[in-house]
Amino acid sequence: MNEFEGGDGRWLSLTNGGTAVFVDVLTFAVSELAREAWDFRFAALLSLQNQNVMGRGVVGFGLAELDWGDAPEEAAAAKDFLLRVLDLALTRHRWEELTYEPPRVEGYLRTFRTMVEDFDPATAKAGEDVLPGPQEAARASCVRHRVLNGLPFWEECVFCTEGV
């Protein structure tokens, strides 16, 4: 199981297939909305959830493990970005481009959105940051799929690695 933790004891535990679709639909939304440095760092973290590269059943992260910024304003902006990403994904943004029908992902997105909404970034654990640093931010775009790709970690996006 792949697990995403909300920081208050709530977990979103997903099967490998559930994780793949969760990452796919979030990749569409993150790629559309990323503008600030934190946004691109989160996009890089999302690319590290690609099980085709990282391995099945070994991905996930906790909200308390993220670097939300040094100031309350930075944390608020990062949290707002993540909520906007989830809201855009819930509108089925670009889902017609998927090669499959994602029947359960709306529930996953709603659960994770509630976890993010209820999370207080001030409770994040200093020193446990899993968010890639500014130099590792995902700034390259996959021309074929029009999403942020896995650079600097690997050259292909999550959609390019399907079937690998």
Residue pairs with C-beta under 8 A, 6 or more apart in sequence:
1 13
1 14
1 15
1 57
2 13
2 14
2 15
2 16
2 18
2 19
2 49
2 51
2 57
2 58
2 59
2 60
3 11
3 12
3 13
3 14
3 60
4 11
4 12
4 14
4 60
4 61
4 62
4 63
4 112
4 115
5 11
5 12
5 60
5 61
5 62
5 63
5 64
5 65
6 12
6 62
6 63
6 112
6 114
6 115
6 116
6 118
6 119
7 62
7 63
7 64
7 115
7 119
7 120
7 123
7 124
8 115
8 118
8 119
10 115
10 118
12 108
12 111
12 112
12 115
14 22
14 60
14 108
16 51
16 56
16 57
18 104
18 105
18 108
19 49
19 51
19 59
19 60
20 51
21 98
21 100
21 102
21 104
21 105
21 108
22 105
22 108
22 109
22 112
23 46
23 49
23 50
23 51
23 158
24 98
24 102
24 158
24 159
25 89
25 93
25 95
25 98
25 102
25 105
25 109
26 46
26 85
26 86
26 89
27 43
27 46
27 47
27 147
27 148
27 157
27 158
27 159
28 89
28 93
28 94
28 95
28 97
28 147
29 85
29 86
29 88
29 89
29 93
30 39
30 42
30 43
30 46
30 85
30 147
30 148
31 43
31 141
31 146
31 147
31 148
32 88
32 93
32 94
33 39
33 81
33 84
33 85
33 88
34 40
34 42
34 43
34 81
34 138
34 148
36 77
36 81
37 134
37 137
38 69
38 74
38 77
38 78
38 81
39 81
40 137
40 138
40 139
40 148
41 67
41 131
41 132
41 133
41 134
41 136
41 137
41 138
42 66
42 78
42 81
42 82
42 85
42 131
43 137
43 138
43 148
44 131
44 132
44 136
44 137
44 138
44 150
44 152
44 153
45 61
45 66
45 130
45 131
45 132
46 138
47 138
47 148
47 149
47 150
47 153
47 154
47 157
47 158
48 54
48 59
48 132
48 150
48 153
49 59
49 60
49 61
50 59
50 150
50 158
50 161
51 57
51 58
51 59
52 158
52 161
52 162
52 163
52 164
53 150
53 153
53 154
53 161
53 164
61 130
62 130
63 115
63 116
63 119
63 121
63 124
64 119
64 123
64 124
64 125
64 128
65 124
65 125
65 128
65 129
65 130
65 131
66 78
66 121
66 124
66 129
66 130
66 131
67 124
67 129
67 131
68 74
68 75
68 78
68 79
68 121
68 124
69 75
69 77
69 78
69 121
72 122
75 121
75 122
76 121
78 121
79 116
79 119
79 121
82 116
83 113
83 116
83 117
86 109
86 112
86 113
86 116
87 113
89 109
90 106
90 109
90 110
90 113
95 102
99 162
132 138
132 153
135 152
136 152
136 153
138 148
138 149
138 150
138 151
139 148
139 151
140 148
140 149
140 151
141 147
141 148
141 149
142 148
142 149
142 156
142 157
142 159
142 160
144 157
144 159
144 160
145 157
145 159
145 160
147 157
147 158
147 159
148 157
149 155
149 156
149 157
149 160
150 156
150 157
150 158
150 161
154 161
